[in-house]
Structures are given as structure tokens and as C-alpha cells.
């Protein structure tokens, strides 16, 4: 067999269609789980920093976090 004859078989995605619903549900659950973990870690880190920093430094960290979150949102838009 030549490389051109093998190429369509290597690039075939027909085997993925068999369990498309199951794969979609598992992917959605993994995304929701990760978002929950991310939210919990962010909340815990904010609480820890609030206890460790003086109020003026805590406000500075909050402002920087808001700007970096906004910048990350724009960076994510650029990759789509």
C-alpha cells in the first residue's frame, strides 16, 4: 500500500461517532468539575491572602487580580 492509500484510514473519525453522546456528557462533566475546583481554589486563596495581608495590600491585590482576569478574558477571545 502506498502512503496515499493509508492516509484516509488514518484520518478517519467514524469510530468517534459511536459514543458521541457519552463523550459529550463526560466532557461536559469534566468541564463543570474543573470550573468548581477552580472557583474553590480561587476563593480559598483570596481568604488566605485576606488574612495574611494588611487591608491596603489586600486592596492592591484585588485590583491586580481584576485586571489580570480581564486581560485573561481578552487573551482567551484572541485564541478563538
mmCIF file of the N, C-alpha and C atoms, coordinates in Angstrom:
data_MODEL
# 
_entry.id   MODEL 
# 
loop_
_atom_site.group_PDB 
_atom_site.id 
_atom_site.type_symbol 
_atom_site.label_atom_id 
_atom_site.label_alt_id 
_atom_site.label_comp_id 
_atom_site.label_asym_id 
_atom_site.label_entity_id 
_atom_site.label_seq_id 
_atom_site.pdbx_PDB_ins_code 
_atom_site.Cartn_x 
_atom_site.Cartn_y 
_atom_site.Cartn_z 
_atom_site.occupancy 
_atom_site.B_iso_or_equiv 
_atom_site.pdbx_formal_charge 
_atom_site.auth_seq_id 
_atom_site.auth_comp_id 
_atom_site.auth_asym_id 
_atom_site.auth_atom_id 
_atom_site.pdbx_PDB_model_num 
ATOM 1   N N  . UNK A 1 1  ? 0.823   -1.192 0.000  1.00 0.00 ? 1  UNK A N  1 
ATOM 2   C CA . UNK A 1 1  ? 0.000   0.000  0.000  1.00 0.00 ? 1  UNK A CA 1 
ATOM 3   C C  . UNK A 1 1  ? 0.862   1.248  0.000  1.00 0.00 ? 1  UNK A C  1 
ATOM 4   N N  . UNK A 1 2  ? 0.427   2.212  -0.733 1.00 0.00 ? 2  UNK A N  1 
ATOM 5   C CA . UNK A 1 2  ? 1.165   3.468  -0.757 1.00 0.00 ? 2  UNK A CA 1 
ATOM 6   C C  . UNK A 1 2  ? 0.681   4.366  0.381  1.00 0.00 ? 2  UNK A C  1 
ATOM 7   N N  . UNK A 1 3  ? 1.413   5.432  0.606  1.00 0.00 ? 3  UNK A N  1 
ATOM 8   C CA . UNK A 1 3  ? 1.067   6.372  1.678  1.00 0.00 ? 3  UNK A CA 1 
ATOM 9   C C  . UNK A 1 3  ? -0.271  7.052  1.404  1.00 0.00 ? 3  UNK A C  1 
ATOM 10  N N  . UNK A 1 4  ? -0.606  7.269  0.134  1.00 0.00 ? 4  UNK A N  1 
ATOM 11  C CA . UNK A 1 4  ? -1.868  7.922  -0.198 1.00 0.00 ? 4  UNK A CA 1 
ATOM 12  C C  . UNK A 1 4  ? -3.062  7.019  0.097  1.00 0.00 ? 4  UNK A C  1 
ATOM 13  N N  . UNK A 1 5  ? -2.899  5.702  -0.024 1.00 0.00 ? 5  UNK A N  1 
ATOM 14  C CA . UNK A 1 5  ? -3.991  4.781  0.249  1.00 0.00 ? 5  UNK A CA 1 
ATOM 15  C C  . UNK A 1 5  ? -4.211  4.622  1.750  1.00 0.00 ? 5  UNK A C  1 
ATOM 16  N N  . UNK A 1 6  ? -3.176  4.712  2.580  1.00 0.00 ? 6  UNK A N  1 
ATOM 17  C CA . UNK A 1 6  ? -3.294  4.554  4.014  1.00 0.00 ? 6  UNK A CA 1 
ATOM 18  C C  . UNK A 1 6  ? -3.828  5.825  4.682  1.00 0.00 ? 6  UNK A C  1 
ATOM 19  N N  . UNK A 1 7  ? -3.606  6.974  4.091  1.00 0.00 ? 7  UNK A N  1 
ATOM 20  C CA . UNK A 1 7  ? -3.952  8.250  4.708  1.00 0.00 ? 7  UNK A CA 1 
ATOM 21  C C  . UNK A 1 7  ? -5.428  8.377  5.067  1.00 0.00 ? 7  UNK A C  1 
ATOM 22  N N  . UNK A 1 8  ? -6.386  8.048  4.207  1.00 0.00 ? 8  UNK A N  1 
ATOM 23  C CA . UNK A 1 8  ? -7.793  8.181  4.601  1.00 0.00 ? 8  UNK A CA 1 
ATOM 24  C C  . UNK A 1 8  ? -8.153  7.316  5.807  1.00 0.00 ? 8  UNK A C  1 
ATOM 25  N N  . UNK A 1 9  ? -7.594  6.141  5.927  1.00 0.00 ? 9  UNK A N  1 
ATOM 26  C CA . UNK A 1 9  ? -7.893  5.266  7.058  1.00 0.00 ? 9  UNK A CA 1 
ATOM 27  C C  . UNK A 1 9  ? -7.311  5.844  8.347  1.00 0.00 ? 9  UNK A C  1 
ATOM 28  N N  . UNK A 1 10 ? -6.163  6.464  8.278  1.00 0.00 ? 10 UNK A N  1 
ATOM 29  C CA . UNK A 1 10 ? -5.547  7.040  9.466  1.00 0.00 ? 10 UNK A CA 1 
ATOM 30  C C  . UNK A 1 10 ? -6.295  8.265  9.963  1.00 0.00 ? 10 UNK A C  1 
ATOM 31  N N  . UNK A 1 11 ? -6.898  9.012  9.056  1.00 0.00 ? 11 UNK A N  1 
ATOM 32  C CA . UNK A 1 11 ? -7.588  10.235 9.413  1.00 0.00 ? 11 UNK A CA 1 
ATOM 33  C C  . UNK A 1 11 ? -9.089  10.054 9.626  1.00 0.00 ? 11 UNK A C  1 
ATOM 34  N N  . UNK A 1 12 ? -9.564  8.832  9.587  1.00 0.00 ? 12 UNK A N  1 
ATOM 35  C CA . UNK A 1 12 ? -10.985 8.566  9.732  1.00 0.00 ? 12 UNK A CA 1 
ATOM 36  C C  . UNK A 1 12 ? -11.447 8.854  11.157 1.00 0.00 ? 12 UNK A C  1 
ATOM 37  N N  . UNK A 1 13 ? -12.624 9.452  11.288 1.00 0.00 ? 13 UNK A N  1 
ATOM 38  C CA . UNK A 1 13 ? -13.194 9.753  12.605 1.00 0.00 ? 13 UNK A CA 1 
ATOM 39  C C  . UNK A 1 13 ? -14.501 9.001  12.833 1.00 0.00 ? 13 UNK A C  1 
ATOM 40  N N  . UNK A 1 14 ? -14.777 8.019  12.024 1.00 0.00 ? 14 UNK A N  1 
ATOM 41  C CA . UNK A 1 14 ? -16.031 7.261  12.144 1.00 0.00 ? 14 UNK A CA 1 
ATOM 42  C C  . UNK A 1 14 ? -16.132 6.551  13.493 1.00 0.00 ? 14 UNK A C  1 
ATOM 43  N N  . UNK A 1 15 ? -15.038 6.105  14.055 1.00 0.00 ? 15 UNK A N  1 
ATOM 44  C CA . UNK A 1 15 ? -15.075 5.397  15.338 1.00 0.00 ? 15 UNK A CA 1 
ATOM 45  C C  . UNK A 1 15 ? -15.473 6.327  16.487 1.00 0.00 ? 15 UNK A C  1 
ATOM 46  N N  . UNK A 1 16 ? -15.334 7.625  16.312 1.00 0.00 ? 16 UNK A N  1 
ATOM 47  C CA . UNK A 1 16 ? -15.704 8.575  17.356 1.00 0.00 ? 16 UNK A CA 1 
ATOM 48  C C  . UNK A 1 16 ? -17.206 8.822  17.400 1.00 0.00 ? 16 UNK A C  1 
ATOM 49  N N  . UNK A 1 17 ? -17.896 8.554  16.323 1.00 0.00 ? 17 UNK A N  1 
ATOM 50  C CA . UNK A 1 17 ? -19.332 8.807  16.265 1.00 0.00 ? 17 UNK A CA 1 
ATOM 51  C C  . UNK A 1 17 ? -20.137 7.778  17.050 1.00 0.00 ? 17 UNK A C  1 
ATOM 52  N N  . UNK A 1 18 ? -19.568 6.634  17.334 1.00 0.00 ? 18 UNK A N  1 
ATOM 53  C CA . UNK A 1 18 ? -20.306 5.565  18.001 1.00 0.00 ? 18 UNK A CA 1 
ATOM 54  C C  . UNK A 1 18 ? -20.773 5.996  19.390 1.00 0.00 ? 18 UNK A C  1 
ATOM 55  N N  . UNK A 1 19 ? -19.938 6.693  20.140 1.00 0.00 ? 19 UNK A N  1 
ATOM 56  C CA . UNK A 1 19 ? -20.284 7.085  21.507 1.00 0.00 ? 19 UNK A CA 1 
ATOM 57  C C  . UNK A 1 19 ? -20.195 8.598  21.656 1.00 0.00 ? 19 UNK A C  1 
ATOM 58  N N  . UNK A 1 20 ? -20.736 9.318  20.687 1.00 0.00 ? 20 UNK A N  1 
ATOM 59  C CA . UNK A 1 20 ? -20.627 10.771 20.704 1.00 0.00 ? 20 UNK A CA 1 
ATOM 60  C C  . UNK A 1 20 ? -21.360 11.381 21.890 1.00 0.00 ? 20 UNK A C  1 
ATOM 61  N N  . UNK A 1 21 ? -22.555 10.872 22.218 1.00 0.00 ? 21 UNK A N  1 
ATOM 62  C CA . UNK A 1 21 ? -23.314 11.402 23.341 1.00 0.00 ? 21 UNK A CA 1 
ATOM 63  C C  . UNK A 1 21 ? -22.566 11.173 24.654 1.00 0.00 ? 21 UNK A C  1 
ATOM 64  N N  . UNK A 1 22 ? -22.048 9.986  24.861 1.00 0.00 ? 22 UNK A N  1 
ATOM 65  C CA . UNK A 1 22 ? -21.314 9.678  26.089 1.00 0.00 ? 22 UNK A CA 1 
ATOM 66  C C  . UNK A 1 22 ? -20.058 10.524 26.230 1.00 0.00 ? 22 UNK A C  1 
ATOM 67  N N  . UNK A 1 23 ? -19.355 10.696 25.144 1.00 0.00 ? 23 UNK A N  1 
ATOM 68  C CA . UNK A 1 23 ? -18.143 11.525 25.175 1.00 0.00 ? 23 UNK A CA 1 
ATOM 69  C C  . UNK A 1 23 ? -18.482 12.983 25.464 1.00 0.00 ? 23 UNK A C  1 
ATOM 70  N N  . UNK A 1 24 ? -19.599 13.462 24.907 1.00 0.00 ? 24 UNK A N  1 
ATOM 71  C CA . UNK A 1 24 ? -20.015 14.845 25.151 1.00 0.00 ? 24 UNK A CA 1 
ATOM 72  C C  . UNK A 1 24 ? -20.407 15.050 26.608 1.00 0.00 ? 24 UNK A C  1 
ATOM 73  N N  . UNK A 1 25 ? -21.147 14.097 27.171 1.00 0.00 ? 25 UNK A N  1 
ATOM 74  C CA . UNK A 1 25 ? -21.565 14.203 28.574 1.00 0.00 ? 25 UNK A CA 1 
ATOM 75  C C  . UNK A 1 25 ? -20.353 14.161 29.494 1.00 0.00 ? 25 UNK A C  1 
ATOM 76  N N  . UNK A 1 26 ? -19.428 13.244 29.243 1.00 0.00 ? 26 UNK A N  1 
ATOM 77  C CA . UNK A 1 26 ? -18.217 13.164 30.080 1.00 0.00 ? 26 UNK A CA 1 
ATOM 78  C C  . UNK A 1 26 ? -17.382 14.428 29.963 1.00 0.00 ? 26 UNK A C  1 
ATOM 79  N N  . UNK A 1 27 ? -17.278 14.972 28.775 1.00 0.00 ? 27 UNK A N  1 
ATOM 80  C CA . UNK A 1 27 ? -16.535 16.218 28.588 1.00 0.00 ? 27 UNK A CA 1 
ATOM 81  C C  . UNK A 1 27 ? -17.191 17.375 29.315 1.00 0.00 ? 27 UNK A C  1 
ATOM 82  N N  . UNK A 1 28 ? -18.511 17.446 29.261 1.00 0.00 ? 28 UNK A N  1 
ATOM 83  C CA . UNK A 1 28 ? -19.236 18.487 29.980 1.00 0.00 ? 28 UNK A CA 1 
ATOM 84  C C  . UNK A 1 28 ? -19.076 18.359 31.486 1.00 0.00 ? 28 UNK A C  1 
ATOM 85  N N  . UNK A 1 29 ? -19.149 17.128 31.997 1.00 0.00 ? 29 UNK A N  1 
ATOM 86  C CA . UNK A 1 29 ? -18.959 16.915 33.433 1.00 0.00 ? 29 UNK A CA 1 
ATOM 87  C C  . UNK A 1 29 ? -17.547 17.280 33.879 1.00 0.00 ? 29 UNK A C  1 
ATOM 88  N N  . UNK A 1 30 ? -16.574 16.959 33.056 1.00 0.00 ? 30 UNK A N  1 
ATOM 89  C CA . UNK A 1 30 ? -15.193 17.316 33.399 1.00 0.00 ? 30 UNK A CA 1 
ATOM 90  C C  . UNK A 1 30 ? -15.016 18.831 33.416 1.00 0.00 ? 30 UNK A C  1 
ATOM 91  N N  . UNK A 1 31 ? -15.643 19.523 32.485 1.00 0.00 ? 31 UNK A N  1 
ATOM 92  C CA . UNK A 1 31 ? -15.557 20.981 32.445 1.00 0.00 ? 31 UNK A CA 1 
ATOM 93  C C  . UNK A 1 31 ? -16.211 21.596 33.668 1.00 0.00 ? 31 UNK A C  1 
ATOM 94  N N  . UNK A 1 32 ? -17.394 21.119 34.033 1.00 0.00 ? 32 UNK A N  1 
ATOM 95  C CA . UNK A 1 32 ? -18.088 21.628 35.216 1.00 0.00 ? 32 UNK A CA 1 
ATOM 96  C C  . UNK A 1 32 ? -17.277 21.340 36.475 1.00 0.00 ? 32 UNK A C  1 
ATOM 97  N N  . UNK A 1 33 ? -16.706 20.153 36.569 1.00 0.00 ? 33 UNK A N  1 
ATOM 98  C CA . UNK A 1 33 ? -15.888 19.796 37.733 1.00 0.00 ? 33 UNK A CA 1 
ATOM 99  C C  . UNK A 1 33 ? -14.679 20.713 37.827 1.00 0.00 ? 33 UNK A C  1 
ATOM 100 N N  . UNK A 1 34 ? -13.994 20.933 36.726 1.00 0.00 ? 34 UNK A N  1 
ATOM 101 C CA . UNK A 1 34 ? -12.818 21.803 36.750 1.00 0.00 ? 34 UNK A CA 1 
ATOM 102 C C  . UNK A 1 34 ? -13.195 23.229 37.137 1.00 0.00 ? 34 UNK A C  1 
ATOM 103 N N  . UNK A 1 35 ? -14.305 23.727 36.632 1.00 0.00 ? 35 UNK A N  1 
ATOM 104 C CA . UNK A 1 35 ? -14.735 25.081 36.979 1.00 0.00 ? 35 UNK A CA 1 
ATOM 105 C C  . UNK A 1 35 ? -15.026 25.187 38.477 1.00 0.00 ? 35 UNK A C  1 
ATOM 106 N N  . UNK A 1 36 ? -15.633 24.152 39.061 1.00 0.00 ? 36 UNK A N  1 
ATOM 107 C CA . UNK A 1 36 ? -15.890 24.138 40.500 1.00 0.00 ? 36 UNK A CA 1 
ATOM 108 C C  . UNK A 1 36 ? -14.603 24.129 41.307 1.00 0.00 ? 36 UNK A C  1 
ATOM 109 N N  . UNK A 1 37 ? -13.640 23.317 40.882 1.00 0.00 ? 37 UNK A N  1 
ATOM 110 C CA . UNK A 1 37 ? -12.343 23.262 41.567 1.00 0.00 ? 37 UNK A CA 1 
ATOM 111 C C  . UNK A 1 37 ? -11.635 24.600 41.445 1.00 0.00 ? 37 UNK A C  1 
ATOM 112 N N  . UNK A 1 38 ? -11.674 25.190 40.277 1.00 0.00 ? 38 UNK A N  1 
ATOM 113 C CA . UNK A 1 38 ? -11.023 26.482 40.058 1.00 0.00 ? 38 UNK A CA 1 
ATOM 114 C C  . UNK A 1 38 ? -11.648 27.557 40.945 1.00 0.00 ? 38 UNK A C  1 
ATOM 115 N N  . UNK A 1 39 ? -12.979 27.570 41.039 1.00 0.00 ? 39 UNK A N  1 
ATOM 116 C CA . UNK A 1 39 ? -13.668 28.533 41.889 1.00 0.00 ? 39 UNK A CA 1 
ATOM 117 C C  . UNK A 1 39 ? -13.276 28.342 43.354 1.00 0.00 ? 39 UNK A C  1 
ATOM 118 N N  . UNK A 1 40 ? -13.247 27.095 43.812 1.00 0.00 ? 40 UNK A N  1 
ATOM 119 C CA . UNK A 1 40 ? -12.901 26.814 45.213 1.00 0.00 ? 40 UNK A CA 1 
ATOM 120 C C  . UNK A 1 40 ? -11.469 27.243 45.521 1.00 0.00 ? 40 UNK A C  1 
ATOM 121 N N  . UNK A 1 41 ? -10.527 26.940 44.626 1.00 0.00 ? 41 UNK A N  1 
ATOM 122 C CA . UNK A 1 41 ? -9.134  27.329 44.858 1.00 0.00 ? 41 UNK A CA 1 
ATOM 123 C C  . UNK A 1 41 ? -8.971  28.848 44.867 1.00 0.00 ? 41 UNK A C  1 
ATOM 124 N N  . UNK A 1 42 ? -9.689  29.533 43.991 1.00 0.00 ? 42 UNK A N  1 
ATOM 125 C CA . UNK A 1 42 ? -9.621  30.989 43.961 1.00 0.00 ? 42 UNK A CA 1 
ATOM 126 C C  . UNK A 1 42 ? -10.194 31.579 45.249 1.00 0.00 ? 42 UNK A C  1 
ATOM 127 N N  . UNK A 1 43 ? -11.305 31.036 45.716 1.00 0.00 ? 43 UNK A N  1 
ATOM 128 C CA . UNK A 1 43 ? -11.912 31.528 46.949 1.00 0.00 ? 43 UNK A CA 1 
ATOM 129 C C  . UNK A 1 43 ? -10.996 31.289 48.144 1.00 0.00 ? 43 UNK A C  1 
ATOM 130 N N  . UNK A 1 44 ? -10.403 30.105 48.229 1.00 0.00 ? 44 UNK A N  1 
ATOM 131 C CA . UNK A 1 44 ? -9.503  29.791 49.348 1.00 0.00 ? 44 UNK A CA 1 
ATOM 132 C C  . UNK A 1 44 ? -8.267  30.684 49.302 1.00 0.00 ? 44 UNK A C  1 
ATOM 133 N N  . UNK A 1 45 ? -7.704  30.893 48.134 1.00 0.00 ? 45 UNK A N  1 
ATOM 134 C CA . UNK A 1 45 ? -6.517  31.748 48.056 1.00 0.00 ? 45 UNK A CA 1 
ATOM 135 C C  . UNK A 1 45 ? -6.840  33.188 48.425 1.00 0.00 ? 45 UNK A C  1 
ATOM 136 N N  . UNK A 1 46 ? -8.026  33.650 48.073 1.00 0.00 ? 46 UNK A N  1 
ATOM 137 C CA . UNK A 1 46 ? -8.440  35.003 48.444 1.00 0.00 ? 46 UNK A CA 1 
ATOM 138 C C  . UNK A 1 46 ? -8.601  35.119 49.958 1.00 0.00 ? 46 UNK A C  1 
ATOM 139 N N  . UNK A 1 47 ? -9.192  34.128 50.577 1.00 0.00 ? 47 UNK A N  1 
ATOM 140 C CA . UNK A 1 47 ? -9.368  34.135 52.031 1.00 0.00 ? 47 UNK A CA 1 
ATOM 141 C C  . UNK A 1 47 ? -8.028  34.112 52.745 1.00 0.00 ? 47 UNK A C  1 
ATOM 142 N N  . UNK A 1 48 ? -7.121  33.273 52.283 1.00 0.00 ? 48 UNK A N  1 
ATOM 143 C CA . UNK A 1 48 ? -5.792  33.194 52.903 1.00 0.00 ? 48 UNK A CA 1 
ATOM 144 C C  . UNK A 1 48 ? -5.055  34.518 52.753 1.00 0.00 ? 48 UNK A C  1 
ATOM 145 N N  . UNK A 1 49 ? -5.085  35.093 51.564 1.00 0.00 ? 49 UNK A N  1 
ATOM 146 C CA . UNK A 1 49 ? -4.419  36.382 51.360 1.00 0.00 ? 49 UNK A CA 1 
ATOM 147 C C  . UNK A 1 49 ? -5.049  37.490 52.198 1.00 0.00 ? 49 UNK A C  1 
ATOM 148 N N  . UNK A 1 50 ? -6.351  37.459 52.372 1.00 0.00 ? 50 UNK A N  1 
ATOM 149 C CA . UNK A 1 50 ? -7.018  38.475 53.181 1.00 0.00 ? 50 UNK A CA 1 
ATOM 150 C C  . UNK A 1 50 ? -6.556  38.410 54.632 1.00 0.00 ? 50 UNK A C  1 
ATOM 151 N N  . UNK A 1 51 ? -6.260  37.223 55.110 1.00 0.00 ? 51 UNK A N  1 
ATOM 152 C CA . UNK A 1 51 ? -5.788  37.085 56.491 1.00 0.00 ? 51 UNK A CA 1 
ATOM 153 C C  . UNK A 1 51 ? -4.306  37.435 56.639 1.00 0.00 ? 51 UNK A C  1 
ATOM 154 N N  . UNK A 1 52 ? -3.542  37.260 55.591 1.00 0.00 ? 52 UNK A N  1 
ATOM 155 C CA . UNK A 1 52 ? -2.103  37.493 55.672 1.00 0.00 ? 52 UNK A CA 1 
ATOM 156 C C  . UNK A 1 52 ? -1.703  38.942 55.391 1.00 0.00 ? 52 UNK A C  1 
ATOM 157 N N  . UNK A 1 53 ? -2.485  39.636 54.583 1.00 0.00 ? 53 UNK A N  1 
ATOM 158 C CA . UNK A 1 53 ? -2.112  40.983 54.163 1.00 0.00 ? 53 UNK A CA 1 
ATOM 159 C C  . UNK A 1 53 ? -2.832  42.050 54.977 1.00 0.00 ? 53 UNK A C  1 
ATOM 160 N N  . UNK A 1 54 ? -2.208  43.198 55.032 1.00 0.00 ? 54 UNK A N  1 
ATOM 161 C CA . UNK A 1 54 ? -2.887  44.350 55.636 1.00 0.00 ? 54 UNK A CA 1 
ATOM 162 C C  . UNK A 1 54 ? -3.932  44.837 54.636 1.00 0.00 ? 54 UNK A C  1 
ATOM 163 N N  . UNK A 1 55 ? -4.965  45.569 55.098 1.00 0.00 ? 55 UNK A N  1 
ATOM 164 C CA . UNK A 1 55 ? -6.061  45.959 54.195 1.00 0.00 ? 55 UNK A CA 1 
ATOM 165 C C  . UNK A 1 55 ? -5.624  46.705 52.937 1.00 0.00 ? 55 UNK A C  1 
ATOM 166 N N  . UNK A 1 56 ? -4.646  47.589 53.046 1.00 0.00 ? 56 UNK A N  1 
ATOM 167 C CA . UNK A 1 56 ? -4.235  48.327 51.838 1.00 0.00 ? 56 UNK A CA 1 
ATOM 168 C C  . UNK A 1 56 ? -3.589  47.393 50.808 1.00 0.00 ? 56 UNK A C  1 
ATOM 169 N N  . UNK A 1 57 ? -2.798  46.427 51.275 1.00 0.00 ? 57 UNK A N  1 
ATOM 170 C CA . UNK A 1 57 ? -2.199  45.463 50.345 1.00 0.00 ? 57 UNK A CA 1 
ATOM 171 C C  . UNK A 1 57 ? -3.248  44.523 49.772 1.00 0.00 ? 57 UNK A C  1 
ATOM 172 N N  . UNK A 1 58 ? -4.234  44.182 50.577 1.00 0.00 ? 58 UNK A N  1 
ATOM 173 C CA . UNK A 1 58 ? -5.310  43.314 50.101 1.00 0.00 ? 58 UNK A CA 1 
ATOM 174 C C  . UNK A 1 58 ? -6.086  44.012 48.978 1.00 0.00 ? 58 UNK A C  1 
ATOM 175 N N  . UNK A 1 59 ? -6.324  45.302 49.120 1.00 0.00 ? 59 UNK A N  1 
ATOM 176 C CA . UNK A 1 59 ? -6.992  46.063 48.067 1.00 0.00 ? 59 UNK A CA 1 
ATOM 177 C C  . UNK A 1 59 ? -6.178  46.120 46.792 1.00 0.00 ? 59 UNK A C  1 
ATOM 178 N N  . UNK A 1 60 ? -4.864  46.259 46.951 1.00 0.00 ? 60 UNK A N  1 
ATOM 179 C CA . UNK A 1 60 ? -3.977  46.276 45.788 1.00 0.00 ? 60 UNK A CA 1 
ATOM 180 C C  . UNK A 1 60 ? -4.014  44.936 45.061 1.00 0.00 ? 60 UNK A C  1 
ATOM 181 N N  . UNK A 1 61 ? -3.983  43.852 45.817 1.00 0.00 ? 61 UNK A N  1 
ATOM 182 C CA . UNK A 1 61 ? -4.053  42.516 45.213 1.00 0.00 ? 61 UNK A CA 1 
ATOM 183 C C  . UNK A 1 61 ? -5.384  42.336 44.484 1.00 0.00 ? 61 UNK A C  1 
ATOM 184 N N  . UNK A 1 62 ? -6.470  42.831 45.072 1.00 0.00 ? 62 UNK A N  1 
ATOM 185 C CA . UNK A 1 62 ? -7.786  42.722 44.426 1.00 0.00 ? 62 UNK A CA 1 
ATOM 186 C C  . UNK A 1 62 ? -7.817  43.480 43.103 1.00 0.00 ? 62 UNK A C  1 
ATOM 187 N N  . UNK A 1 63 ? -7.217  44.661 43.079 1.00 0.00 ? 63 UNK A N  1 
ATOM 188 C CA . UNK A 1 63 ? -7.191  45.439 41.833 1.00 0.00 ? 63 UNK A CA 1 
ATOM 189 C C  . UNK A 1 63 ? -6.357  44.731 40.760 1.00 0.00 ? 63 UNK A C  1 
ATOM 190 N N  . UNK A 1 64 ? -5.212  44.196 41.152 1.00 0.00 ? 64 UNK A N  1 
ATOM 191 C CA . UNK A 1 64 ? -4.358  43.494 40.194 1.00 0.00 ? 64 UNK A CA 1 
ATOM 192 C C  . UNK A 1 64 ? -5.047  42.240 39.693 1.00 0.00 ? 64 UNK A C  1 
ATOM 193 N N  . UNK A 1 65 ? -5.725  41.516 40.587 1.00 0.00 ? 65 UNK A N  1 
ATOM 194 C CA . UNK A 1 65 ? -6.431  40.298 40.182 1.00 0.00 ? 65 UNK A CA 1 
ATOM 195 C C  . UNK A 1 65 ? -7.541  40.636 39.187 1.00 0.00 ? 65 UNK A C  1 
ATOM 196 N N  . UNK A 1 66 ? -8.246  41.737 39.416 1.00 0.00 ? 66 UNK A N  1 
ATOM 197 C CA . UNK A 1 66 ? -9.311  42.133 38.488 1.00 0.00 ? 66 UNK A CA 1 
ATOM 198 C C  . UNK A 1 66 ? -8.734  42.438 37.106 1.00 0.00 ? 66 UNK A C  1 
ATOM 199 N N  . UNK A 1 67 ? -7.618  43.130 37.069 1.00 0.00 ? 67 UNK A N  1 
ATOM 200 C CA . UNK A 1 67 ? -7.003  43.461 35.777 1.00 0.00 ? 67 UNK A CA 1 
ATOM 201 C C  . UNK A 1 67 ? -6.466  42.222 35.069 1.00 0.00 ? 67 UNK A C  1 
ATOM 202 N N  . UNK A 1 68 ? -5.837  41.321 35.805 1.00 0.00 ? 68 UNK A N  1 
ATOM 203 C CA . UNK A 1 68 ? -5.311  40.110 35.170 1.00 0.00 ? 68 UNK A CA 1 
ATOM 204 C C  . UNK A 1 68 ? -6.432  39.203 34.685 1.00 0.00 ? 68 UNK A C  1 
ATOM 205 N N  . UNK A 1 69 ? -7.541  39.165 35.424 1.00 0.00 ? 69 UNK A N  1 
ATOM 206 C CA . UNK A 1 69 ? -8.692  38.378 34.973 1.00 0.00 ? 69 UNK A CA 1 
ATOM 207 C C  . UNK A 1 69 ? -9.272  38.959 33.688 1.00 0.00 ? 69 UNK A C  1 
ATOM 208 N N  . UNK A 1 70 ? -9.369  40.268 33.618 1.00 0.00 ? 70 UNK A N  1 
ATOM 209 C CA . UNK A 1 70 ? -9.854  40.930 32.411 1.00 0.00 ? 70 UNK A CA 1 
ATOM 210 C C  . UNK A 1 70 ? -8.911  40.676 31.234 1.00 0.00 ? 70 UNK A C  1 
ATOM 211 N N  . UNK A 1 71 ? -7.607  40.783 31.481 1.00 0.00 ? 71 UNK A N  1 
ATOM 212 C CA . UNK A 1 71 ? -6.625  40.529 30.426 1.00 0.00 ? 71 UNK A CA 1 
ATOM 213 C C  . UNK A 1 71 ? -6.682  39.074 29.954 1.00 0.00 ? 71 UNK A C  1 
ATOM 214 N N  . UNK A 1 72 ? -6.893  38.155 30.891 1.00 0.00 ? 72 UNK A N  1 
ATOM 215 C CA . UNK A 1 72 ? -7.005  36.736 30.509 1.00 0.00 ? 72 UNK A CA 1 
ATOM 216 C C  . UNK A 1 72 ? -8.239  36.508 29.644 1.00 0.00 ? 72 UNK A C  1 
ATOM 217 N N  . UNK A 1 73 ? -9.317  37.199 29.950 1.00 0.00 ? 73 UNK A N  1 
ATOM 218 C CA . UNK A 1 73 ? -10.522 37.094 29.126 1.00 0.00 ? 73 UNK A CA 1 
ATOM 219 C C  . UNK A 1 73 ? -10.277 37.550 27.703 1.00 0.00 ? 73 UNK A C  1 
ATOM 220 N N  . UNK A 1 74 ? -9.556  38.662 27.541 1.00 0.00 ? 74 UNK A N  1 
ATOM 221 C CA . UNK A 1 74 ? -9.225  39.125 26.195 1.00 0.00 ? 74 UNK A CA 1 
ATOM 222 C C  . UNK A 1 74 ? -8.257  38.171 25.499 1.00 0.00 ? 74 UNK A C  1 
ATOM 223 N N  . UNK A 1 75 ? -7.337  37.583 26.238 1.00 0.00 ? 75 UNK A N  1 
ATOM 224 C CA . UNK A 1 75 ? -6.412  36.615 25.645 1.00 0.00 ? 75 UNK A CA 1 
ATOM 225 C C  . UNK A 1 75 ? -7.165  35.385 25.165 1.00 0.00 ? 75 UNK A C  1 
ATOM 226 N N  . UNK A 1 76 ? -8.175  34.948 25.918 1.00 0.00 ? 76 UNK A N  1 
ATOM 227 C CA . UNK A 1 76 ? -8.970  33.800 25.509 1.00 0.00 ? 76 UNK A CA 1 
ATOM 228 C C  . UNK A 1 76 ? -9.779  34.106 24.260 1.00 0.00 ? 76 UNK A C  1 
ATOM 229 N N  . UNK A 1 77 ? -10.257 35.338 24.116 1.00 0.00 ? 77 UNK A N  1 
ATOM 230 C CA . UNK A 1 77 ? -11.001 35.720 22.918 1.00 0.00 ? 77 UNK A CA 1 
ATOM 231 C C  . UNK A 1 77 ? -10.111 35.676 21.681 1.00 0.00 ? 77 UNK A C  1 
ATOM 232 N N  . UNK A 1 78 ? -8.863  36.027 21.853 1.00 0.00 ? 78 UNK A N  1 
ATOM 233 C CA . UNK A 1 78 ? -7.949  36.055 20.726 1.00 0.00 ? 78 UNK A CA 1 
ATOM 234 C C  . UNK A 1 78 ? -7.642  34.669 20.187 1.00 0.00 ? 78 UNK A C  1 
ATOM 235 N N  . UNK A 1 79 ? -7.683  33.642 21.032 1.00 0.00 ? 79 UNK A N  1 
ATOM 236 C CA . UNK A 1 79 ? -7.346  32.297 20.595 1.00 0.00 ? 79 UNK A CA 1 
ATOM 237 C C  . UNK A 1 79 ? -8.493  31.597 19.901 1.00 0.00 ? 79 UNK A C  1 
ATOM 238 N N  . UNK A 1 80 ? -9.698  32.163 19.971 1.00 0.00 ? 80 UNK A N  1 
ATOM 239 C CA . UNK A 1 80 ? -10.862 31.507 19.347 1.00 0.00 ? 80 UNK A CA 1 
ATOM 240 C C  . UNK A 1 80 ? -10.901 31.792 17.877 1.00 0.00 ? 80 UNK A C  1 
# 
